Amino acid sequence: MKKLAAYTLFFCLVGFQLSAQDNKEEKRQTVYKGVSDQACAVEMAFGSYGAGIDRNAFEQFTKLAEVNKIEYTSKSIGREGETRICMPMTGWSATKKKKIIKKLKAIADKGQLVSVSIR
């Protein structure tokens, strides 16, 4: 009986550890290397499972773009508001780009089906 309890505890702990690793992998999947349009230094994509895009994340992006004067174009990629945003960031210093990209990553990490792709 003690062995059964020990095995059960062991497998529960292993399962919990694997689950924690899966969550870490999900976080990493919000940032990708490579953009679909080579004119973009950074792309931000807003996806949907069938209920529209994450409006909160999209509003955070638009506020960030307005405050920092980020020039961008957007392209509809679906029927439920899915959008891909292209930011060329030409003429920007490397420091300013890094700061903005860090903020974009934070929005993507907190958003649902939001990703950032970097050229």
Backbone as a chain_set.jsonl record, in Angstrom:
{"seq": "MKKLAAYTLFFCLVGFQLSAQDNKEEKRQTVYKGVSDQACAVEMAFGSYGAGIDRNAFEQFTKLAEVNKIEYTSKSIGREGETRICMPMTGWSATKKKKIIKKLKAIADKGQLVSVSIR", "coords": {"N": [[0.819, -1.185, 0.0], [1.964, 1.229, 0.806], [3.875, 1.507, -1.174], [2.273, 1.89, -3.417], [1.092, 4.353, -2.823], [3.4, 5.924, -2.804], [4.26, 5.654, -5.49], [2.069, 6.823, -6.769], [2.233, 9.465, -5.798], [4.732, 10.151, -6.871], [4.227, 10.036, -9.698], [2.28, 11.995, -9.889], [3.766, 14.285, -9.213], [5.639, 14.3, -11.309], [3.912, 14.643, -13.474], [2.894, 17.185, -12.824], [5.225, 18.726, -13.082], [5.773, 18.404, -15.834], [3.526, 19.651, -16.841], [3.985, 22.278, -15.995], [6.227, 22.837, -17.54], [5.068, 22.774, -20.075], [3.469, 25.068, -19.944], [5.451, 27.037, -19.888], [6.483, 26.723, -22.449], [4.281, 27.563, -23.945], [4.296, 30.303, -23.406], [6.623, 31.086, -24.712], [5.845, 30.805, -27.308], [4.667, 33.114, -28.217], [6.332, 34.827, -29.46], [7.979, 35.067, -32.466], [10.558, 34.283, -34.824], [11.043, 35.811, -37.801], [9.14, 37.276, -40.348], [6.092, 37.68, -42.245], [5.993, 39.542, -44.241], [8.589, 41.047, -45.769], [9.073, 43.756, -45.701], [8.496, 44.595, -43.239], [9.754, 45.321, -40.047], [8.845, 44.42, -37.685], [6.1, 42.35, -36.959], [2.805, 42.125, -35.779], [0.395, 39.893, -34.835], [-3.059, 39.237, -34.564], [-5.119, 36.804, -33.59], [-7.986, 34.5, -33.735], [-10.297, 32.323, -32.129], [-12.826, 32.028, -32.941], [-14.426, 33.846, -31.813], [-13.794, 36.438, -32.251], [-11.068, 38.866, -32.097], [-8.64, 39.515, -29.465], [-9.667, 42.168, -27.97], [-8.81, 43.887, -25.933], [-5.994, 43.591, -25.944], [-5.531, 44.518, -28.532], [-6.35, 47.182, -28.31], [-4.455, 48.048, -26.456], [-2.185, 47.885, -28.061], [-2.811, 49.845, -30.034], [-2.866, 52.172, -28.484], [-0.194, 52.244, -27.618], [1.051, 52.538, -30.107], [0.08, 55.04, -30.85], [1.055, 56.779, -28.83], [3.83, 56.451, -29.123], [4.22, 57.127, -31.705], [4.245, 55.195, -33.781], [4.505, 54.069, -36.981], [2.372, 52.14, -38.949], [0.877, 49.486, -40.863], [-2.149, 47.729, -41.424], [-3.542, 44.515, -42.012], [-6.281, 42.648, -42.903], [-6.805, 39.317, -42.012], [-8.672, 37.392, -41.735], [-12.115, 36.385, -41.045], [-13.166, 37.203, -38.656], [-12.117, 39.458, -37.568], [-9.438, 38.992, -37.393], [-6.164, 40.106, -37.626], [-3.18, 41.34, -39.133], [-0.455, 43.243, -38.29], [1.865, 45.466, -39.618], [4.966, 46.834, -38.942], [7.302, 48.918, -40.057], [9.405, 50.422, -38.888], [11.477, 52.096, -39.785], [14.309, 54.22, -39.744], [14.551, 54.316, -37.02], [16.272, 54.225, -33.89], [18.379, 51.604, -32.612], [18.063, 51.205, -29.879], [15.568, 52.375, -29.301], [13.922, 50.725, -30.853], [14.274, 48.263, -29.522], [13.091, 48.83, -27.036], [10.407, 49.295, -27.766], [9.77, 46.824, -28.952], [10.001, 45.168, -26.726], [7.811, 46.081, -25.24], [5.76, 45.376, -26.999], [6.008, 42.595, -26.934], [5.238, 42.137, -24.29], [2.539, 42.835, -24.409], [1.667, 40.838, -26.179], [2.254, 38.521, -24.686], [0.398, 38.678, -22.612], [-1.961, 38.702, -23.987], [-4.616, 36.982, -25.813], [-4.108, 34.662, -28.266], [-2.291, 36.346, -29.573], [0.538, 37.414, -31.295], [4.035, 38.176, -31.845], [6.214, 38.87, -34.439], [9.554, 38.997, -35.502], [11.879, 40.476, -37.659]], "CA": [[0.0, 0.0, 0.0], [2.856, 2.377, 0.863], [4.497, 1.642, -2.481], [1.262, 2.445, -4.307], [0.987, 5.781, -2.49], [4.644, 6.561, -3.237], [4.213, 5.738, -6.95], [1.055, 7.817, -7.13], [2.816, 10.778, -5.519], [5.796, 10.372, -7.853], [3.653, 10.34, -11.006], [1.614, 13.301, -9.8], [4.8, 15.317, -9.26], [6.172, 14.317, -12.668], [2.874, 15.254, -14.301], [2.863, 18.618, -12.515], [6.428, 19.32, -13.665], [5.578, 18.457, -17.279], [2.515, 20.681, -17.088], [4.653, 23.572, -15.826], [7.078, 23.041, -18.71], [4.186, 23.094, -21.193], [3.074, 26.467, -19.804], [6.594, 27.85, -20.294], [6.55, 26.648, -23.906], [3.226, 28.408, -24.487], [4.743, 31.681, -23.306], [7.625, 31.324, -25.746], [5.225, 30.758, -28.623], [4.086, 34.398, -28.6], [7.33, 35.581, -30.209], [8.53, 34.252, -33.538], [11.581, 34.886, -35.666], [10.6, 35.778, -39.191], [7.895, 37.963, -40.634], [5.535, 37.246, -43.525], [6.265, 40.62, -45.194], [9.959, 41.484, -45.496], [9.108, 45.207, -45.504], [8.185, 44.817, -41.82], [10.765, 44.963, -39.051], [8.081, 43.696, -36.668], [4.689, 42.108, -37.24], [2.003, 41.689, -34.646], [-0.792, 39.224, -35.358], [-4.164, 39.021, -33.637], [-5.905, 35.685, -34.085], [-9.29, 34.271, -33.126], [-10.819, 30.95, -32.095], [-14.209, 32.04, -33.41], [-15.179, 34.854, -31.059], [-13.153, 37.731, -32.457], [-9.719, 39.027, -31.552], [-8.503, 40.047, -28.105], [-9.838, 43.625, -28.107], [-7.984, 44.567, -24.938], [-4.622, 43.603, -26.464], [-5.511, 45.38, -29.71], [-6.411, 48.568, -27.816], [-3.143, 48.35, -25.873], [-1.283, 48.155, -29.177], [-3.117, 51.129, -30.683], [-2.405, 53.23, -27.571], [1.267, 52.247, -27.702], [1.4, 53.089, -31.421], [-0.237, 56.467, -30.849], [1.978, 57.484, -27.921], [5.2, 56.368, -29.632], [4.206, 57.511, -33.126], [4.643, 54.032, -34.572], [3.813, 53.948, -38.262], [2.062, 50.743, -39.227], [-0.237, 49.154, -41.74], [-2.815, 46.515, -40.958], [-4.121, 43.698, -43.07], [-7.245, 41.673, -42.407], [-6.406, 37.961, -42.417], [-9.743, 36.461, -41.395], [-13.474, 36.921, -41.042], [-13.599, 37.579, -37.308], [-11.284, 40.555, -37.091], [-8.03, 38.631, -37.363], [-5.414, 41.19, -38.247], [-1.718, 41.334, -39.074], [0.024, 44.618, -38.294], [3.237, 45.584, -40.091], [5.666, 48.026, -38.458], [8.624, 48.973, -40.698], [10.35, 51.013, -37.93], [12.636, 52.663, -40.475], [14.815, 55.447, -39.153], [14.529, 54.222, -35.563], [17.515, 53.751, -33.267], [18.293, 50.226, -32.097], [17.573, 51.278, -28.502], [14.127, 52.629, -29.335], [13.295, 49.503, -31.364], [14.278, 47.259, -28.455], [12.092, 49.212, -26.032], [9.071, 49.067, -28.324], [9.583, 45.38, -29.109], [9.769, 44.639, -25.381], [6.426, 46.406, -24.892], [4.907, 44.556, -27.846], [6.066, 41.234, -26.391], [4.433, 42.117, -23.066], [1.139, 42.802, -24.836], [1.421, 39.505, -26.747], [2.28, 37.523, -23.611], [-0.836, 38.768, -21.824], [-3.117, 38.582, -24.868], [-5.042, 35.661, -26.269], [-3.82, 34.478, -29.688], [-1.555, 37.495, -30.056], [1.945, 37.05, -31.466], [4.943, 39.167, -32.392], [7.249, 38.29, -35.286], [10.643, 39.94, -35.651], [12.753, 40.161, -38.786]], "C": [[0.872, 1.261, 0.0], [3.523, 2.613, -0.497], [3.519, 2.275, -3.476], [1.119, 3.951, -4.071], [2.231, 6.53, -2.966], [4.667, 6.706, -4.764], [3.213, 6.796, -7.421], [1.59, 9.224, -6.934], [3.888, 11.121, -6.55], [5.223, 10.776, -9.206], [2.89, 11.654, -11.012], [2.632, 14.432, -9.901], [5.402, 15.43, -10.657], [5.17, 14.991, -13.603], [2.788, 16.744, -14.077], [4.055, 19.321, -13.142], [6.286, 19.441, -15.178], [4.559, 19.526, -17.653], [3.129, 22.072, -16.968], [5.554, 23.865, -17.015], [6.238, 23.392, -19.929], [3.765, 24.56, -21.141], [4.206, 27.392, -20.213], [6.715, 27.865, -21.813], [5.487, 27.535, -24.54], [3.647, 29.873, -24.463], [5.738, 32.005, -24.414], [6.995, 31.4, -27.134], [4.566, 32.074, -29.025], [5.067, 35.231, -29.41], [7.994, 34.649, -31.216], [9.63, 35.007, -34.26], [11.112, 34.723, -37.1], [9.243, 36.431, -39.355], [7.377, 37.492, -41.989], [5.794, 38.275, -44.622], [7.642, 41.192, -44.87], [10.105, 42.994, -45.374], [8.871, 45.57, -44.031], [9.381, 44.437, -40.95], [10.106, 44.097, -37.98], [6.651, 43.537, -37.167], [4.014, 41.665, -35.959], [0.717, 41.109, -35.22], [-1.8, 38.998, -34.241], [-5.057, 37.95, -34.241], [-7.208, 35.526, -33.328], [-9.638, 32.79, -33.169], [-12.252, 30.895, -32.618], [-15.052, 33.082, -32.697], [-14.565, 36.241, -31.213], [-11.802, 37.809, -31.77], [-9.77, 39.547, -30.114], [-8.518, 41.579, -28.201], [-8.966, 44.398, -27.132], [-6.544, 44.681, -25.437], [-4.518, 44.528, -27.675], [-5.542, 46.858, -29.305], [-5.087, 48.977, -27.17], [-2.137, 48.664, -26.976], [-1.547, 49.531, -29.774], [-2.705, 52.304, -29.802], [-0.889, 53.363, -27.629], [1.72, 52.885, -29.01], [1.167, 54.595, -31.452], [0.774, 57.259, -30.017], [3.39, 57.54, -28.505], [5.32, 56.689, -31.117], [4.747, 56.387, -34.019], [3.823, 54.028, -35.854], [3.59, 52.469, -38.528], [0.954, 50.648, -40.259], [-0.868, 47.895, -41.188], [-3.487, 45.818, -42.12], [-5.064, 42.686, -42.417], [-6.845, 40.297, -42.918], [-7.477, 36.922, -42.075], [-11.082, 37.157, -41.36], [-13.922, 37.442, -39.684], [-12.711, 38.668, -36.706], [-9.811, 40.225, -37.013], [-7.251, 39.635, -38.2], [-3.92, 40.947, -38.1], [-1.26, 42.777, -39.228], [1.502, 44.629, -38.646], [3.817, 46.909, -39.613], [7.063, 48.059, -39.059], [9.724, 49.487, -39.764], [11.61, 51.535, -38.604], [13.022, 53.992, -39.836], [14.819, 55.449, -37.627], [15.898, 53.765, -35.064], [17.298, 52.336, -32.744], [17.72, 50.21, -30.685], [16.063, 51.47, -28.468], [13.375, 51.398, -29.839], [13.185, 48.453, -30.269], [13.22, 47.558, -27.408], [10.68, 48.926, -26.522], [8.793, 47.577, -28.463], [9.324, 44.727, -27.753], [8.324, 44.892, -24.95], [5.443, 45.586, -25.723], [4.869, 43.11, -27.348], [5.217, 41.115, -25.135], [2.944, 42.072, -23.405], [0.789, 41.409, -25.352], [1.366, 38.435, -25.665], [0.977, 37.514, -22.813], [-2.082, 38.537, -22.674], [-3.428, 37.148, -25.234], [-4.886, 35.618, -27.783], [-3.205, 35.733, -30.308], [-0.098, 37.091, -30.16], [2.718, 38.213, -32.065], [5.982, 38.411, -33.213], [8.276, 39.355, -35.594], [11.524, 39.494, -36.809], [14.173, 40.125, -38.308]], "O": [[0.577, 2.232, -0.697], [3.712, 3.753, -0.921], [3.917, 3.111, -4.288], [1.035, 4.726, -5.023], [2.126, 7.646, -3.475], [5.049, 7.756, -5.28], [3.483, 7.558, -8.35], [1.422, 10.081, -7.801], [3.945, 12.247, -7.043], [5.679, 11.751, -9.803], [2.856, 12.351, -12.026], [2.396, 15.423, -10.593], [5.648, 16.537, -11.137], [5.55, 15.819, -14.431], [2.624, 17.503, -15.032], [3.903, 20.415, -13.684], [6.642, 20.472, -15.748], [4.713, 20.22, -18.659], [2.816, 22.954, -17.769], [5.642, 25.01, -17.457], [6.649, 24.223, -20.739], [3.708, 25.224, -22.176], [3.958, 28.432, -20.823], [7.017, 28.903, -22.402], [5.744, 28.187, -25.552], [3.376, 30.607, -25.414], [5.691, 33.092, -24.989], [7.568, 32.006, -28.038], [3.954, 32.139, -30.091], [4.677, 36.243, -29.992], [8.502, 33.585, -30.862], [9.625, 36.238, -34.298], [10.82, 33.614, -37.546], [8.314, 36.166, -38.592], [8.142, 36.963, -42.795], [5.814, 37.927, -45.803], [7.833, 41.765, -43.798], [11.168, 43.471, -44.978], [9.03, 46.726, -43.639], [9.95, 43.356, -41.104], [10.714, 43.172, -37.442], [6.067, 44.466, -37.725], [4.585, 40.923, -35.159], [0.031, 41.765, -36.004], [-1.443, 38.619, -33.125], [-5.677, 38.164, -35.282], [-7.513, 36.29, -32.413], [-9.312, 32.092, -34.129], [-12.827, 29.812, -32.723], [-16.253, 33.192, -32.944], [-14.8, 37.12, -30.383], [-11.436, 36.944, -30.974], [-10.82, 39.963, -29.625], [-7.492, 42.199, -28.483], [-8.439, 45.456, -27.476], [-5.943, 45.753, -25.358], [-3.526, 45.242, -27.826], [-4.841, 47.682, -29.891], [-4.647, 50.117, -27.318], [-1.335, 49.589, -26.85], [-0.612, 50.301, -29.997], [-2.244, 53.325, -30.312], [-0.362, 54.474, -27.684], [2.661, 53.679, -29.025], [1.968, 55.339, -32.018], [1.284, 58.288, -30.462], [4.068, 58.561, -28.395], [6.389, 56.542, -31.711], [5.59, 56.61, -34.888], [2.593, 53.987, -35.814], [4.493, 51.65, -38.357], [0.204, 51.596, -40.492], [-0.195, 47.083, -40.553], [-3.937, 46.448, -43.077], [-4.68, 41.965, -41.496], [-6.578, 40.122, -44.107], [-7.22, 35.72, -42.121], [-11.182, 38.358, -41.61], [-14.976, 38.071, -39.589], [-12.578, 38.775, -35.487], [-9.008, 41.068, -36.615], [-7.629, 39.965, -39.324], [-3.454, 40.423, -37.089], [-1.634, 43.455, -40.185], [2.297, 43.898, -38.054], [3.24, 47.971, -39.845], [7.932, 47.306, -38.621], [10.862, 49.026, -39.847], [12.701, 51.423, -38.044], [12.164, 54.781, -39.44], [15.068, 56.486, -37.012], [16.594, 53.008, -35.741], [16.169, 51.928, -32.47], [16.972, 49.299, -30.331], [15.362, 50.811, -27.7], [12.313, 51.062, -29.315], [12.139, 47.827, -30.101], [12.529, 46.652, -26.941], [9.856, 48.382, -25.786], [7.702, 47.116, -28.13], [8.499, 43.818, -27.656], [7.687, 44.018, -24.362], [4.411, 45.149, -25.214], [3.811, 42.48, -27.344], [4.547, 40.102, -24.933], [2.178, 41.355, -22.761], [-0.258, 40.86, -25.008], [0.524, 37.539, -25.721], [0.512, 36.456, -22.39], [-3.143, 38.211, -22.142], [-2.637, 36.233, -25.007], [-5.463, 36.439, -28.497], [-3.555, 36.129, -31.421], [0.453, 36.496, -29.233], [2.153, 39.105, -32.699], [6.56, 37.43, -32.744], [7.923, 40.49, -35.911], [11.873, 38.321, -36.936], [15.084, 39.876, -39.098]]}, "num_chains": 1, "name": "protein.A"}
